[in-house]
Amino acid sequence: MRHLRFAVLAATAGLALAGCGDESDPGAGSTPSLPGATTPITSTPSATPGAGPLPFTVTRTGGFAGFNDTVVVGTDGVATVTSMGKEPAKCKLDAGLLGDLTTAIQQVDWASVGITKPTVRHPDDMIVAVSAGGGLARLEDPKLKPMVAPVGTLLTEATKPGNRCKPV
């Protein structure tokens, strides 16, 4: 009887440890992510000479909260926002925020950015990706450094319209 209890205890411990996974494998032991979480952008705009920095797209997917937001800023300064479980919404960016975004986009050499399809690196990885001028990359890419602050503001303002993005 004592050996049986030990065998059951050892088997239970083995099953519990099997669920932990190997930390060297980013996906081991993780819960499968939502479809599309590894592919925040399915297409990228093609560069048009003389078209300027707009339109551009920002996506935010994954993370602990399970984000799934897409913000497309058009040439007219209107942001079209799509969030999981909500109706698409539009808001007009104020001149200051639109100027900050335009300046930041112009500081990036989009040809050198290339198209790097962002993938999940670990469970609960939040991916913020920017697509503009024919390029696509995660916001944390060093080549997109000028975009970090204005894109953060854009995501805050456009997903919950406020003072810098008025509903239209």
C-alpha positions as CSV (number, residue, x, y, z in Angstrom):
1,M,0.0,0.0,0.0
2,R,2.8,2.4,0.8
3,H,4.5,1.8,-2.6
4,L,1.2,2.4,-4.3
5,R,0.8,5.8,-2.6
6,F,4.4,6.7,-3.6
7,A,3.7,5.6,-7.2
8,V,0.5,7.7,-7.4
9,L,2.3,10.7,-5.8
10,A,5.3,10.4,-8.3
11,A,2.9,10.1,-11.3
12,T,1.0,13.2,-10.2
13,A,4.2,15.2,-9.7
14,G,5.4,14.0,-13.2
15,L,2.2,15.2,-14.8
16,A,2.3,18.6,-13.0
17,L,5.9,19.1,-14.1
18,A,5.2,18.1,-17.7
19,G,2.8,21.0,-18.0
20,C,5.6,23.5,-17.0
21,G,7.5,23.1,-20.2
22,D,11.1,24.0,-21.1
23,E,11.9,27.7,-20.7
24,S,14.3,27.5,-23.6
25,D,11.3,26.9,-25.9
26,P,9.2,30.1,-26.0
27,G,6.0,28.2,-26.8
28,A,6.4,25.3,-24.4
29,G,3.8,24.9,-21.7
30,S,1.8,27.9,-23.1
31,T,-1.8,28.1,-23.9
32,P,-2.4,28.3,-27.7
33,S,-2.9,31.9,-28.7
34,L,-5.9,33.4,-30.5
35,P,-5.9,32.9,-34.2
36,G,-4.2,35.8,-35.8
37,A,-2.2,36.7,-32.7
38,T,1.0,35.8,-34.6
39,T,0.1,37.8,-37.7
40,P,-1.1,41.2,-36.6
41,I,-0.9,42.6,-40.2
42,T,-1.9,40.5,-43.1
43,S,-1.0,43.0,-45.8
44,T,1.2,46.0,-46.2
45,P,0.8,49.1,-48.2
46,S,3.0,49.5,-51.2
47,A,5.1,52.5,-51.4
48,T,3.9,55.2,-53.8
49,P,6.4,57.8,-54.8
50,G,5.3,61.2,-53.6
51,A,2.4,59.8,-51.6
52,G,3.9,61.0,-48.3
53,P,3.8,59.2,-45.0
54,L,0.1,58.6,-44.8
55,P,-1.8,56.3,-44.7
56,F,-0.2,54.0,-42.1
57,T,-1.3,51.2,-39.9
58,V,-0.6,50.3,-36.3
59,T,-1.7,47.0,-34.8
60,R,-1.6,45.8,-31.2
61,T,-2.2,42.2,-30.5
62,G,-1.7,39.7,-27.7
63,G,-0.5,40.6,-24.2
64,F,-2.0,39.6,-20.9
65,A,-5.2,41.5,-21.7
66,G,-5.5,39.9,-25.1
67,F,-5.4,43.1,-27.3
68,N,-6.5,43.0,-30.9
69,D,-6.6,46.6,-32.1
70,T,-5.9,48.0,-35.5
71,V,-5.6,51.7,-36.2
72,V,-5.4,53.0,-39.7
73,V,-4.6,56.7,-40.1
74,G,-5.7,58.0,-43.4
75,T,-4.4,61.0,-45.5
76,D,-7.2,63.1,-44.0
77,G,-6.0,62.6,-40.4
78,V,-8.9,60.3,-39.5
79,A,-8.0,57.2,-37.5
80,T,-10.2,54.2,-38.2
81,V,-10.0,51.9,-35.1
82,T,-11.0,48.3,-35.0
83,S,-10.9,46.5,-31.6
84,M,-11.9,43.0,-30.8
85,G,-15.6,42.8,-29.8
86,K,-16.4,46.4,-30.7
87,E,-17.8,48.2,-33.7
88,P,-15.2,50.0,-35.8
89,A,-14.9,53.6,-34.8
90,K,-13.4,56.8,-36.4
91,C,-11.8,59.8,-34.8
92,K,-10.0,62.9,-36.2
93,L,-6.5,63.4,-34.8
94,D,-5.7,66.8,-33.6
95,A,-3.1,68.7,-35.6
96,G,-0.4,68.3,-33.0
97,L,-0.7,64.5,-32.8
98,L,-1.0,64.2,-36.6
99,G,2.1,66.4,-36.9
100,D,4.1,64.3,-34.4
101,L,3.1,61.1,-36.2
102,T,3.9,62.5,-39.7
103,T,7.3,63.8,-38.5
104,A,8.1,60.4,-36.9
105,I,7.1,58.5,-40.0
106,Q,9.3,60.7,-42.2
107,Q,12.3,60.0,-39.9
108,V,12.2,56.3,-40.6
109,D,13.9,54.8,-43.7
110,W,11.0,52.5,-44.6
111,A,13.0,50.9,-47.4
112,S,15.6,49.7,-44.9
113,V,12.9,48.5,-42.5
114,G,11.8,45.9,-44.9
115,I,8.9,43.6,-44.2
116,T,9.4,41.7,-41.0
117,K,6.2,39.8,-40.1
118,P,6.0,40.0,-36.3
119,T,5.7,36.7,-34.5
120,V,4.9,35.8,-30.9
121,R,8.1,35.5,-28.9
122,H,6.7,34.2,-25.6
123,P,3.3,33.6,-24.0
124,D,1.4,36.8,-23.4
125,D,3.7,38.7,-25.8
126,M,2.1,42.0,-26.8
127,I,3.0,42.9,-30.4
128,V,2.8,46.5,-31.6
129,A,3.6,46.7,-35.3
130,V,3.7,49.6,-37.7
131,S,3.2,49.4,-41.4
132,A,4.0,52.4,-43.6
133,G,5.8,53.3,-46.8
134,G,6.0,49.6,-47.8
135,G,7.7,48.6,-44.6
136,L,6.5,46.5,-41.6
137,A,8.1,45.9,-38.3
138,R,7.5,45.7,-34.5
139,L,7.6,49.1,-32.9
140,E,10.5,47.9,-30.7
141,D,12.7,47.6,-33.9
142,P,15.5,50.2,-33.4
143,K,14.8,51.5,-36.9
144,L,11.3,52.6,-35.7
145,K,12.6,54.5,-32.6
146,P,11.2,57.9,-33.7
147,M,7.8,56.3,-33.8
148,V,7.6,54.9,-30.2
149,A,6.2,58.0,-28.3
150,P,3.7,59.2,-31.0
151,V,2.4,55.6,-31.6
152,G,1.9,55.1,-27.9
153,T,-0.1,58.3,-27.8
154,L,-2.0,57.3,-30.9
155,L,-3.0,53.9,-29.3
156,T,-4.1,55.6,-26.1
157,E,-6.1,58.4,-27.8
158,A,-7.6,56.5,-30.8
159,T,-8.8,53.4,-28.8
160,K,-10.5,55.6,-26.2
161,P,-11.2,58.9,-28.1
162,G,-10.5,61.9,-26.0
163,N,-8.9,65.3,-26.4
164,R,-6.4,64.4,-29.2
165,C,-8.7,62.2,-31.3
166,K,-12.3,63.5,-31.5
167,P,-15.0,61.0,-32.7
168,V,-16.3,61.7,-36.2
